[in-house]
C-alpha cells in the first residue's frame, strides 16, 4: 500500500533531520579538535612577497634554519645589584643547554649589561615545536635558575609565542560556551519560548560541527591554515550567522503559521519568501570573506576560505535542518507562546516599530538628516585610529610573563637585544655594508655572523653572500624600531653591488604593516563591488544598492571613529593591529548589508502590493523586531571574543559588536527607511518600482 500523502510529506523532513543528527553526532566533536591542526607560529603568517620573507629563505642557504629565540634575563634577587661576579655561572647554565630538547643552533654566551645590573643569553629554539615549546622553555628556566641569587625571566619571540598559546588554551570550550549561553538567553527573552531557542542553538551547533570538520580536513592536508584567531572567529561567525538566518526563517514561519492551518504550507511559504534574502545575505558575507584571498598576508588569506565555509554551513543548516524540525513540530515549536499575525500595517497598533514608522513617514528628511549628521560626527574621528601595530606590552590584555621579561630587558640592554635585524648581502661589499649599517640612525651595533653562528670572527660566506646581525637601539616591536628598519633598508639598498636585504622580527612587523595598507587599498573596493552586484540582482535596482552600500560604509567609518576614542581612553590601547581595520570592514560591511537586505527585500515585496510609501513603512514594521533581535544576537556573539585576553580579538570584538548595533538601531531603523521614504519611487531606479507613483502599487505581487 502506498504511503498516505501526509506520511509522504513527512519523509523529507525526517530524512533531513536524520542527516543533521548524523552530522551532529559524527562531526560535532571536530568543533573541539581544530586546535590539533592550528598553528600559533606567527612566522607562518608573514607576507608572501615581502623582503623579510625573502631573508628567511636566504638564511637557509647558511645552513642556519630560522630559529625562535628565547632570551634569558637575569637580575639580582634583592636590590638590582651588579652581576659581574655571576656571569661565569650564567655562562655555564647556558652551555648546559646545548643538547637540550628543542634547542637549534649555537647558544650565545652570557652578556653583561652596560650598567652591570643584568645578564642575558639567547637560546635558539626550533620554530615548529608546537606543544613541546612550554617544556623547552621550562628546561631553559630550570637551567638558568641554577645561578644563585638571581631572578630569571624569559623574553623574546619564543616566550611570546608560549604566552600566545596559553591565551588560546581552551578556546574551543570557553568561547563556544560563552557564545551559546549568550545567544540562548537573548532568544529566550525575544521569543518567550522554551523549545524554539534550543532548536536554533542546536542548528547553529550542527553547522559549526560541519564547518569545523571540513576545515579540519583541509588544514590537515595544508590546503588552509588555521591559527587561534581564525579558530575563534570561525566559531563566532558560524554561531552568529546561523542564528541570524534562523531568526529570519522562523519569523516568516510564525507569520505564515498564524495565517494558515497547514504547517507544511506554512513552511513552504516561509521558505519561498525568505530564502532569497538569506542566500543573498550569505553570499555577501562569503564572497566578502573570499576577497581576503587577494591579501598578501597569509593569516588574512587563511580567514577567507575558512570563514566562507562557515557561512555556507550556517545557511545550509538554516534552510534545511530548521525547516525540517519546524514542519515536524508545527505550533509546538513556539510553546508556550502562540503564533499571532505579525503587525505589518503601520497604522494599526501602538508598538515601538509603529511609532518609528510614523516618525519616518511624518518627517523623513529630518530623520535622515539627524541620523546622517550623527554618523558623520563619529566618522570624523576615524583618522585618529592608528593601525601601526600593537606594542608587545599591549598584545595581551592581562599581564603576561614574556611582557614583563621584555620590559626588564629593555631597562638594561639596547631595545633590540635578542631580536636583531638580519641583513643578507654580497660578501664583497661586507665592510661597506657593516659601516653603512652602523652609521644608520637608530642602530646600536652591527657585525657579520661567523661560522659559529654568532657575530664576530671570520664571516661565514655562502654562495658569495654573508649575514650581518644589526642590533637596534629601540625595542624590536616599537614604531621607532620599524622606522630604523626603513632607514636601514634605504641606506643599504643604496650600497652599489651589495644587493642587501633586511629581515628579522622588526622587519617582519614593518612588512606586515605595509602589506596591510596595500591590502586595504585593494580589497575594500572589491568587497564593495561584490556587495553592489548582489544587491542589484536581488533588488532589481541600481540606485538602491548604491544607497545601501554608502550607508554601511558610513557606518563602518563611524564605528572606527568611536573606536579611535574608546581604544586609548577606555581600553588603554595605544595602537591597533594592522589587520583590524580590514577585518572590521569585511565583517561590518558584509554583515551590515545583511540587515539591509532583510529590510529592503521585505520593503520591495510590500511595495509591489501596497505602493512605495506603504511598502517602506510596512517593511520597517514587519522586520523591525526580528532584525533588531538578530543584530543584538550577532553583536553579543562577537562580543564573546573579548573573553580571549588578546588585544587583536578584543579590538575586533568591539568594532563588530558596536558597529552591528549602530547599523541595526540607526542605519537600518532610521537612516535607510527615511532616505527611501523621502526619495520615493526614485530610490528604485531603474526598476519597475521607479516607474510607479508614490503610494500606488507597481503591479501584481512577484
C-alpha positions in Angstrom: 0.0 0.0 0.0 1.5 3.4 -1.0 2.1 5.8 1.9 -0.5 8.5 2.6 0.2 12.0 1.3 0.7 13.2 4.8 3.2 10.4 5.6 4.9 11.1 2.3 5.3 14.7 3.1 7.0 13.7 6.4 9.6 11.7 4.6 11.7 14.7 3.5 11.9 16.5 6.9 12.5 13.2 8.7 15.3 12.4 6.3 16.8 15.9 6.7 16.6 15.5 10.5 18.3 12.2 10.4 21.1 13.6 8.2 21.7 16.5 10.6 21.6 14.3 13.6 24.2 12.2 11.9 26.3 15.3 11.2 26.0 16.4 14.8 26.9 13.1 16.3 29.7 12.2 13.9 31.2 15.6 13.1 30.3 17.6 16.2 33.5 16.7 18.1 35.5 18.4 15.4 34.4 21.8 16.9 36.9 21.0 19.7 39.6 19.5 17.6 40.7 22.4 15.4 43.5 23.1 17.8 45.2 19.9 16.7 45.8 21.4 13.2 46.2 25.0 14.3 49.5 26.8 14.5 50.2 30.0 16.5 53.7 30.3 15.0 53.4 33.9 13.6 56.3 33.3 11.2 53.9 31.1 9.2 51.7 34.1 8.5 54.2 36.6 7.0 53.6 38.5 3.8 54.5 36.1 0.9 56.4 38.6 -1.2 58.0 40.8 1.5 61.7 41.4 1.8 61.7 40.0 5.3 60.2 36.7 4.0 62.9 36.5 1.3 65.6 36.9 4.0 64.2 33.8 5.8 64.6 31.8 2.6 68.2 33.1 2.2 69.1 32.2 5.8 68.6 28.6 4.9 71.5 28.8 2.5 73.7 29.4 5.5 72.6 26.1 7.0 71.0 28.2 9.7 67.4 27.3 9.8 65.2 30.1 11.1 65.1 29.8 14.9 62.7 31.0 17.6 64.9 32.9 20.1 64.3 32.6 23.8 66.1 35.4 25.7 67.1 34.6 29.3 67.4 37.6 31.6 69.0 37.5 35.0 68.6 40.3 37.6 69.6 40.3 41.2 67.1 38.9 43.7 67.4 41.7 46.2 68.2 45.2 45.1 69.2 45.2 41.4 72.8 44.8 42.5 75.8 44.3 40.0 76.0 40.8 38.5 79.5 40.7 37.1 80.5 38.0 39.7 77.8 35.7 38.4 78.5 36.0 34.7 80.5 32.8 34.7 77.7 30.8 36.4 75.2 32.2 33.8 77.5 31.1 31.0 77.8 27.6 32.4 74.0 27.4 32.7 73.6 28.4 29.1 76.3 26.0 27.9 74.5 23.1 29.7 71.5 23.7 27.4 73.5 22.8 24.2 71.9 19.4 23.9 68.5 20.2 25.5 65.3 19.3 23.6 64.2 21.9 21.1 67.5 23.8 21.0 68.7 24.5 17.5 71.9 26.3 16.8 74.6 27.9 18.9 73.7 29.4 22.2 75.1 32.9 22.9 77.4 33.5 25.9 76.1 35.4 28.9 76.3 39.1 28.2 76.6 41.7 31.0 74.6 44.9 30.5 76.4 48.3 30.4 75.0 49.2 33.8 76.3 45.8 35.2 72.9 45.0 36.7 71.6 42.4 34.3 72.7 39.4 32.3 71.3 38.0 29.1 71.7 35.0 26.9 69.9 33.9 23.7 68.9 30.3 23.3 67.7 29.5 19.7 64.8 27.0 19.5 63.3 25.2 16.6 60.3 27.3 15.3 57.9 24.3 14.9 58.0 23.0 18.4 54.2 23.4 18.9 53.1 21.7 22.1 56.7 21.0 23.0 57.5 24.7 23.4 56.4 25.0 27.0 58.5 22.1 28.0 61.5 23.5 26.2 61.1 26.8 28.0 60.7 25.1 31.3 64.0 23.3 30.7 65.7 26.7 29.9 64.3 28.2 33.0 65.3 25.3 35.2 68.9 25.6 34.0 69.0 29.4 34.3 67.7 29.2 37.9 71.0 27.5 38.9 72.6 30.9 39.0 72.5 31.8 42.7 70.8 34.9 44.0 69.1 35.9 40.7 65.6 36.3 39.3 65.2 34.6 35.9 62.8 35.8 33.2 62.3 34.6 29.7 61.7 37.1 26.9 61.9 37.0 23.1 59.7 35.5 20.4 59.7 32.0 22.0 58.3 33.3 25.3 55.8 35.5 23.5 54.6 32.5 21.4 54.2 30.4 24.5 52.1 33.1 26.2 50.0 33.3 23.0 49.4 29.6 23.1 48.3 29.9 26.7 45.9 32.7 25.7 44.3 30.4 23.2 44.3 27.3 25.5 40.7 26.1 26.0 39.4 28.5 23.3 37.0 25.8 21.9 35.1 25.2 25.1 35.3 28.7 26.7 34.4 30.7 23.6 31.7 28.3 22.4 30.1 28.1 25.8 30.0 31.9 26.3 28.6 32.5 22.8 25.9 29.8 23.1 24.8 30.9 26.6 24.6 34.5 25.5 22.6 33.6 22.4 20.2 31.3 24.3 19.4 34.0 26.9 18.7 36.6 24.2 16.5 34.2 22.2 14.5 33.2 25.4 13.8 36.9 26.1 12.9 37.6 22.4 10.7 34.5 21.8 9.4 33.8 25.3 9.5 30.2 24.1 11.4 27.3 25.6 11.8 25.0 22.6 12.5 27.3 19.6 15.6 28.9 21.1 17.0 25.4 21.8 16.3 24.3 18.2 18.0 27.4 16.8 21.0 26.8 19.0 21.1 23.1 18.0 21.1 24.1 14.3 24.0 26.5 14.8 26.0 23.9 16.7 25.4 21.4 13.9 26.5 24.0 11.4 29.7 24.7 13.4 30.4 20.9 13.7 30.1 20.5 9.9 32.3 23.6 9.2 35.0 22.6 11.7 35.1 19.1 10.2 35.6 20.5 6.7 38.2 23.0 7.9 40.0 20.3 9.9 40.2 18.0 6.8 41.6 20.9 4.7 44.0 22.1 7.3 45.3 18.6 7.9 46.2 18.5 4.2 47.7 22.0 4.3 45.0 23.4 2.0 44.1 26.1 4.5 45.9 27.4 7.6 44.3 27.9 10.9 45.6 29.7 14.0 43.9 30.6 17.2 42.5 33.9 15.9 40.9 32.2 12.8 39.6 29.4 15.0 37.9 31.8 17.4 36.4 34.0 14.6 35.1 30.9 12.8 33.1 29.8 15.9 31.6 33.2 16.5 30.9 33.7 12.8 29.0 30.4 12.4 27.0 30.8 15.6 26.1 34.4 14.9 25.2 33.9 11.2 23.3 30.6 11.7 21.2 32.3 14.4 20.5 35.4 12.3 19.4 33.3 9.3 17.3 31.2 11.6 15.6 34.2 13.1 14.5 35.4 9.7 13.1 32.0 8.7 11.3 31.4 12.0 9.8 35.0 11.9 8.4 34.3 8.4 7.2 30.9 9.6 5.4 32.5 12.5 3.6 34.9 10.2 2.5 32.1 7.8 1.5 29.8 10.7 -0.7 32.4 12.1 -2.5 32.8 8.8 -2.7 29.1 7.8 -3.7 25.9 9.4 -1.4 23.6 7.3 2.1 23.7 8.8 3.6 22.2 5.6 2.2 25.0 3.5 3.4 27.5 6.1 6.9 26.2 6.0 6.8 26.2 2.2 5.6 29.8 2.0 8.1 30.9 4.7 11.0 29.4 2.7 9.7 30.8 -0.6 9.6 34.3 0.9 12.8 34.2 2.9 15.3 32.0 1.1 16.3 34.8 -1.4 17.2 37.2 1.3 19.0 34.6 3.3 21.1 33.3 0.4 21.9 36.8 -0.8 23.0 37.7 2.7 25.1 34.6 3.0 26.6 35.2 -0.5 27.5 38.8 0.5 29.4 37.6 3.6 31.0 34.6 2.0 32.2 36.5 -1.1 33.4 39.4 1.1 35.5 36.9 3.1 36.8 35.2 -0.1 38.0 38.6 -1.2 40.6 38.2 1.5 42.4 35.7 -0.8 43.7 38.8 -2.6 45.7 39.7 0.5 49.4 39.1 0.6 49.2 38.4 4.4 48.8 34.7 4.9 46.6 35.0 8.0 44.1 37.1 6.0 44.2 34.6 3.3 43.5 31.8 5.8 40.4 33.5 7.2 38.8 34.0 3.8 38.1 30.4 2.8 37.6 29.2 6.4 35.0 31.9 7.1 33.3 31.3 3.8 33.0 27.6 4.6 31.4 28.6 8.0 28.9 30.8 6.3 28.0 28.1 3.8 27.3 25.6 6.6 25.3 28.2 8.5 22.9 28.9 5.6 22.7 25.2 4.8 21.5 24.4 8.4 19.1 27.3 8.4 17.4 26.3 5.2 17.3 22.5 5.8 17.6 21.5 9.4 15.4 24.3 10.8 12.5 23.9 8.3 12.5 20.2 8.9 12.0 20.5 12.6 9.5 23.3 12.2 7.4 21.0 9.9 7.6 18.2 12.4 6.7 20.4 15.5 4.3 22.9 14.0 2.9 25.4 16.5 4.5 23.4 19.3 7.9 24.9 18.4 6.7 28.2 19.9 5.3 26.8 23.1 4.2 28.3 25.5 3.8 31.3 23.2 1.2 31.2 20.4 1.9 32.4 16.8 -0.1 35.5 16.1 -0.4 37.5 12.9 2.5 40.0 12.6 1.8 43.6 12.9 2.5 44.8 9.4 0.2 47.7 8.9 1.9 50.8 10.4 -1.5 52.4 11.0 -2.6 49.6 13.3 -1.2 49.3 16.8 1.0 51.4 19.1 4.1 49.3 19.3 7.6 50.7 19.1 8.0 50.0 15.4 4.6 51.5 14.5 5.8 54.7 16.3 9.2 54.6 14.5 7.4 54.1 11.2 5.1 57.0 11.9 8.1 59.2 12.7 9.8 58.2 9.4 6.6 58.9 7.5 5.9 62.2 9.1 9.4 63.8 8.9 11.6 61.6 6.7 14.0 64.4 5.8 14.6 65.4 9.4 15.1 61.8 10.4 17.8 61.1 7.8 19.4 64.4 8.3 19.9 64.0 12.0 21.0 60.3 11.6 23.4 61.3 8.9 24.9 64.1 11.0 25.4 61.9 13.9 27.2 59.2 11.8 29.4 61.9 10.1 30.3 63.3 13.5 31.5 59.9 14.7 33.3 59.2 11.4 35.3 62.5 11.8 37.4 60.8 14.4 38.2 57.7 12.2 41.6 59.1 11.1 42.7 59.1 14.7 42.7 55.3 14.8 46.3 54.2 14.5 46.9 50.8 13.0 50.7 50.6 13.1 50.6 47.5 15.3 50.1 46.7 18.9 53.2 47.2 21.2 54.4 44.0 22.8 53.3 45.2 26.3 49.7 45.6 24.9 49.4 42.3 22.9 47.9 40.6 26.0 45.1 42.2 27.8 46.2 40.6 31.1 49.8 40.6 32.4 52.0 38.0 30.5 55.4 36.8 31.7 57.1 37.5 28.4 55.9 41.1 28.5 57.4 41.7 32.0 60.6 40.0 30.9 60.8 42.2 27.8 60.4 45.3 30.0 63.3 44.1 32.2 65.4 43.5 29.1 64.7 47.0 27.8 65.7 48.6 31.0 69.3 47.2 30.9 70.1 46.5 27.2 69.5 48.1 23.8 65.9 47.7 22.9 66.6 45.3 20.0 68.8 42.9 22.0 67.9 39.3 21.3 66.0 40.3 18.2 68.5 41.7 15.7 67.7 42.8 12.2 69.1 40.3 9.8 70.9 41.6 6.7 71.9 39.3 3.9 74.4 40.9 1.4 77.1 40.3 -1.1 80.3 39.2 0.6 82.5 41.5 -1.5 80.7 44.6 -0.1 80.8 43.4 3.6 82.9 46.3 5.0 80.7 48.9 3.3 77.5 47.1 4.4 78.6 46.9 8.1 79.8 50.6 8.1 76.6 51.8 6.5 74.5 49.8 9.0 76.5 51.2 12.0 76.1 54.7 10.6 72.3 54.4 10.3 70.3 56.4 12.9 68.8 54.0 15.5 71.3 51.2 15.1 73.3 50.2 18.2 75.7 47.7 16.7 76.3 45.6 13.6 78.6 42.7 12.9 79.0 39.9 10.4 78.0 36.4 11.6 80.8 33.9 11.7 81.0 30.1 11.3 79.9 29.7 14.9 76.6 31.3 14.1 77.3 34.3 16.2 78.6 37.8 15.3 82.3 38.1 15.3 85.3 36.2 13.9 85.8 35.4 10.3 82.5 35.9 8.4 80.7 32.8 7.1 80.4 33.1 3.3 77.8 31.0 1.4 77.5 31.4 -2.4 79.1 34.8 -2.2 76.6 36.0 0.5 77.1 37.0 4.1 74.8 37.6 7.1 75.1 40.7 9.3 73.2 41.0 12.5 72.2 44.5 13.4 71.2 45.5 16.9 68.6 48.3 17.1 68.5 50.8 19.9 64.8 50.7 20.3 62.5 47.8 21.3 62.0 45.5 18.4 58.3 46.0 18.4 58.3 49.7 18.7 57.4 52.3 16.0 60.9 53.7 16.3 62.5 50.3 15.5 60.3 50.0 12.4 61.4 53.5 11.3 65.0 52.4 11.8 64.4 49.3 9.6 63.0 51.6 6.9 66.1 53.9 7.1 68.4 50.8 7.2 66.8 49.4 4.0 67.1 52.8 2.2 70.8 53.1 3.2 71.8 49.5 2.3 69.8 49.4 -0.9 71.9 52.4 -2.0 75.3 50.5 -1.5 76.4 49.6 -5.0 76.7 45.9 -5.7 75.6 44.9 -2.2 72.2 43.5 -3.2 71.4 43.8 0.6 68.1 42.6 2.1 66.9 43.4 5.6 64.8 40.9 7.6 64.3 39.8 11.2 61.4 40.4 13.6 61.2 44.1 13.3 61.4 44.0 9.5 58.6 41.4 9.5 56.4 43.7 11.6 57.2 46.6 9.2 56.4 44.5 6.1 53.2 43.3 7.7 52.2 46.9 8.3 53.0 48.0 4.7 51.2 44.9 3.3 48.1 45.5 5.4 47.9 49.0 4.0 48.2 47.7 0.4 45.6 45.0 1.1 43.1 47.6 2.3 43.5 49.6 -0.9 42.8 46.5 -3.0 40.3 44.5 -1.0 37.9 47.3 0.1 36.8 48.3 -3.4 36.5 44.7 -4.4 34.2 43.9 -1.4 32.1 47.0 -2.2 31.8 45.9 -5.8 30.7 42.4 -4.8 28.1 43.7 -2.4 26.7 46.2 -5.0 26.3 43.4 -7.7 24.5 41.1 -5.2 22.2 43.9 -4.1 21.5 44.9 -7.7 20.5 41.4 -8.6 18.3 41.0 -5.5 16.6 44.3 -5.6 16.5 44.8 -9.4 17.7 48.4 -9.0 20.9 50.4 -9.3 20.3 53.4 -7.1 19.1 51.4 -4.1 22.2 49.2 -4.0 24.4 52.4 -4.2 22.5 53.9 -1.4 22.8 50.8 0.9 26.5 50.4 0.2 27.1 54.0 1.0 25.2 53.8 4.3 27.0 50.7 5.5 30.4 52.2 4.5 29.5 55.3 6.5 28.5 53.1 9.5 32.0 51.4 9.3 33.7 54.8 9.3 31.5 56.0 12.3 32.5 52.8 14.1 36.2 53.4 13.5 35.7 56.9 14.8 34.2 55.7 18.0 36.9 53.1 18.3 39.5 55.8 18.0 38.1 57.3 21.1 37.3 54.2 23.1 40.5 52.2 22.5 43.0 54.7 24.1 40.7 56.2 26.7 38.8 53.2 27.9 40.8 50.1 27.0 44.2 51.7 27.1 45.3 50.6 23.7 47.9 52.9 22.0 47.6 51.2 18.6 45.7 48.5 16.7 46.8 45.5 14.8 47.3 46.3 11.1 44.7 43.7 10.1 42.0 45.1 12.4 40.6 47.8 10.1 40.4 45.3 7.2 38.7 42.6 9.3 36.4 45.2 10.7 35.5 46.4 7.3 34.8 43.0 5.8 32.6 41.9 8.8 30.8 45.2 9.3 30.0 46.0 5.7 29.1 42.4 4.7 27.0 41.8 7.9 25.6 45.3 7.8 24.3 44.8 4.3 22.7 41.6 5.7 20.2 43.6 7.7 19.5 46.0 4.9 18.9 43.0 2.6 16.4 41.6 5.1 14.7 45.0 5.3 14.7 46.1 1.7 13.7 42.6 0.3 10.6 42.9 2.5 10.1 46.6 1.5 10.2 45.6 -2.1 7.7 42.8 -1.5 5.3 45.1 0.3 5.8 48.0 -2.2 4.7 45.7 -5.1 1.5 45.1 -3.2 0.8 48.4 -1.5 2.9 51.1 -3.1 6.3 52.5 -2.3 5.3 54.7 0.6 3.4 52.0 2.4 6.0 49.4 1.4 8.7 51.3 3.3 6.5 51.6 6.4 5.2 48.1 6.3 8.6 46.6 5.7 10.0 48.5 8.6 7.3 47.5 11.0 7.3 43.8 9.9 11.0 43.3 10.1 11.9 45.7 12.9 11.7 43.2 15.8 13.4 40.3 14.1 16.2 42.3 12.6 16.9 44.1 15.8 16.9 40.8 17.6 19.3 39.4 15.0 21.6 42.4 15.4 21.7 42.0 19.2 22.5 38.3 18.9 25.3 38.9 16.4 26.7 41.8 18.5 26.6 39.6 21.6 28.3 36.6 19.9 31.2 38.8 18.6 31.5 40.4 22.0 32.2 36.9 23.3 35.6 37.2 21.6 36.6 39.5 24.4 36.9 36.5 26.8 40.2 35.7 25.0 42.8 38.0 26.5 44.4 39.3 23.3 44.2 42.9 22.1 43.6 41.9 18.5 40.4 39.9 19.3 39.2 42.5 21.9 39.5 45.2 19.2 37.7 43.1 16.6 35.0 42.2 19.2 34.3 45.9 20.0 34.4 47.1 16.4 32.0 44.4 15.1 29.7 44.4 18.2 29.4 48.2 18.3 29.2 48.5 14.6 26.4 45.9 14.2 24.3 47.6 17.0 24.9 51.0 15.3 23.8 49.6 12.0 20.8 47.8 13.4 19.5 50.7 15.6 20.4 53.7 13.5 21.2 52.9 9.9 18.7 50.2 9.2 16.0 51.5 11.5 16.2 55.3 10.8 18.6 56.4 8.1 17.7 53.9 5.3 13.9 53.9 5.7 13.9 57.7 5.9 16.0 58.1 2.8 13.9 55.7 0.8 10.7 57.3 2.1 12.0 60.8 1.1 13.2 59.6 -2.4 10.0 57.7 -3.1 9.9 55.6 -6.3 13.1 57.2 -7.5 15.1 55.1 -4.9 14.3 52.1 -7.0 15.7 53.4 -10.3 15.7 52.0 -12.9 13.5 49.1 -11.7 9.7 48.7 -12.1 9.0 50.4 -8.8 10.7 53.5 -10.0 8.0 53.9 -12.6 5.2 53.7 -10.1 3.5 56.6 -8.4 4.4 57.0 -4.7 1.6 55.3 -2.8 0.4 53.2 -5.7 1.3 49.5 -6.2 3.6 48.8 -9.1 1.8 45.7 -10.2 0.9 42.2 -9.1 3.0 40.6 -6.4 6.1 38.8 -7.5 
